[in-house]
Amino acid sequence: MKVSSRFRYGLRLLVDLAANYQKGPVLLKDIAECENISKKYLEQIVITLRTAGLIGATRGSKGGYYLIKSPSKIKVIGIYKILEGSFAPVDCLDNPNLCTLVKNCPTRKLWSDLAESIKKTFGNQTLADLVKKSK
């Protein structure tokens, strides 16, 4: 199972903002340079994160992006839900009507367990935890 670049880059963007929490807004071009990510791609991700209420922005010479809440209050599970949606590694977990074997599938429990493991791992981590681990 792979995690999308949208989630990986969005998470790195947010960790960068968390590391600068309450130090003032951070320019997107600086994050793009530091993280070696396309600024254009980050601009797309920022729209989603702003709409979800995770980050804010200010304009002007001292403008940039900032976290709206404390990094200790933002869990990775919430970020994943915003940027990716479902934790299901296979479509039939979210939509059982897609599969004719849903009641007798020999692998359904495996996929369900995997989804729960991801939720548990992401549910126990905050942006503050990731900032601490990166130092």
GIMO-V861584 format. One record per backbone hydrogen bond with DSSP energy under -0.5 kcal/mol. CO is the residue of the C=O (numbers start at 1). NH is the residue of the N-H. If there is no record, write none. Layout:
co = {CO & CO}
nh = {NH & NH}
//
This chain:
co = {4 & 5 & 6 & 7 & 8 & 9 & 10 & 11 & 12 & 13 & 14 & 15 & 16 & 18 & 20 & 26 & 27 & 28 & 29 & 30 & 31 & 32 & 32 & 33 & 38 & 39 & 40 & 41 & 42 & 43 & 44 & 45 & 46 & 47 & 48 & 49 & 49 & 50 & 54 & 54 & 56 & 58 & 60 & 64 & 65 & 66 & 70 & 71 & 71 & 71 & 73 & 74 & 75 & 75 & 76 & 77 & 78 & 79 & 80 & 80 & 84 & 90 & 90 & 91 & 91 & 95 & 96 & 99 & 101 & 101 & 107 & 108 & 109 & 110 & 111 & 112 & 113 & 114 & 115 & 116 & 117 & 118 & 119 & 120 & 121 & 122 & 122 & 122 & 125 & 126 & 127 & 128 & 129 & 130 & 131 & 132}
nh = {8 & 9 & 10 & 11 & 12 & 13 & 14 & 15 & 16 & 17 & 18 & 19 & 20 & 21 & 23 & 65 & 31 & 32 & 33 & 34 & 35 & 36 & 37 & 36 & 42 & 43 & 44 & 45 & 46 & 47 & 48 & 49 & 50 & 51 & 52 & 54 & 55 & 53 & 68 & 69 & 66 & 64 & 63 & 58 & 26 & 56 & 73 & 74 & 127 & 128 & 75 & 127 & 78 & 79 & 80 & 81 & 82 & 83 & 84 & 85 & 86 & 93 & 94 & 94 & 95 & 98 & 99 & 102 & 104 & 105 & 111 & 112 & 113 & 114 & 115 & 116 & 117 & 118 & 119 & 120 & 121 & 122 & 123 & 124 & 124 & 76 & 77 & 125 & 76 & 130 & 131 & 132 & 133 & 134 & 135 & 135}
//
